[in-house]
Amino acid sequence: KNRFTVALALGEAETLRRIIHTRRVTKKPLVDGGDTEIALRIVPASNVLLDQTSGFKEAQAEFMRQRNFQCLRFFDSDLHYGDQDLNVVLRSLHVSPEKVRQAYFLQIIACRRRARQRWE
């Protein structure tokens, strides 16, 4: 089976969690006629598992979980990485040239700074 990692906004995650709970009570699959299973994790809280569908199974390889977690931290402009975490990010994003990764990171940081400015 294929696995995908998707970053969600808080509102989207809340909606999915509500669907998970509703479907669990009614004993229906997440998607009618499908076998889709999901888990919701909180990246800023060290990737803690928040909720999951009853049939969700963790990825067997710890590296897959770490890769997804560390890349989401990078996409979220996290600045603090341990040596092992940094190696995971670099191994995962090595196909993107360093200048492209740097430009992306700086643009995201600039957006966050603008969003915090008070426009009074």
Salt bridges, closest charged atoms under 4 A:
ASP32 OD1 - ARG23 NH1 2.72
ASP35 OD2 - LYS1 NZ 3.15
ASP51 OD2 - ARG17 NE 3.02
ASP51 OD2 - HIS21 NE2 2.35
ASP51 OD1 - ARG24 NH2 3.12
GLU58 OE2 - ARG41 NH2 2.49
GLU58 OE1 - ARG65 NH1 3.82
GLU62 OE1 - ARG65 NH2 2.65
ASP76 OD1 - ARG112 NH2 2.46
ASP78 OD2 - ARG73 NE 2.76
ASP85 OD2 - ARG73 NH1 3.69
